Amino acid sequence: MRNATALKTTDSQTEIGRMLARRNVNMCIVVDDDGALIQCQVSSAIAAAMLAPLKGKAAGQFRPLPGNLVEIDAAVTLTMAGRMLAAKSGAEARLN
């Protein structure tokens, strides 16, 4: 099963960026059994909120990009994916 938000990505210079651009989204979530793969390009503020639930165990799961963007490529449990998406929603609400 695949789910994606309907927001256009702004950076396609990475493999994940090109994949997101082809789908015209900024986030893809792949769910498989009890795990999820989250791939996205978001602002640094949103990324900070999304990575906070990982409590410092996010090394290697994100990369800074030009233009205040961060690319996240994280394989996590479904529970953690839910926390990351809730944090993303909360951060977006606070920024708007």
C-alpha positions, 0 to 999 in steps of 0.5 A: 500500500502506498500513500502520498501527500499532494504537495509538489516537491521543490528540489529534484537533485537527489534520487528521492527528489527525482522520485518525488518530482515524478509523482508531483508530491513532497512525501511518500509513505510505503507501509509493509507489515509492521514497518514504514518507509518515509521519504520526503523533502520538507523545510528544516522546521518541519524536519526537526519536528518529524525527527524529534520522536526518534530521540536522536536516533536519526543519524543517516536518515536525513540530509540537508538540502539547499533552500532550507530543505531537509530530505528524510529517508527513514525506515521506522515502525508504524507507531513511529511513523504515526508519531512523525506524521503527527509531529509534521501536522502539528508543526505545519499548523503552528507555522500557518 
